[in-house]
Amino acid sequence: MNYRENQHYVNKHGQQLKHFMIEKFGLEEYKIWCKLNAFKYQSRAGKKEGNSTIKDLNKRDDYINEVFETEMMRQFLTEDLRDLANEFEFWEGK
């Protein structure tokens, strides 16, 4: 995420929401939140009116890049999210 451009995540003191979230919830919960948001964007890619598949996949990648430092880790998560999104399409609930 480009926090320099996304000033709507900054408070009146110039502090990033991301840093506040990590302080209040911890790094591990922040990582889980990022992973779940990445899954959300993977699952809805191309489905939400007014949002292109590319835009949603770019948002997915923003969340993945926020948490996973290496290209290999990002690739594994991207593949897992694709598999989960495909599984979701056939899930009938309980």
ABEGO torsion letter per residue (X at the ends): XBAAABAAABBAAGBBAAAAAAAAAEAAAAAAAAAAAAAAAAAABGABBGBBAAAAAAAAAAAAAAABABAAAAAAAAAAAAAAAAAAAABAEX
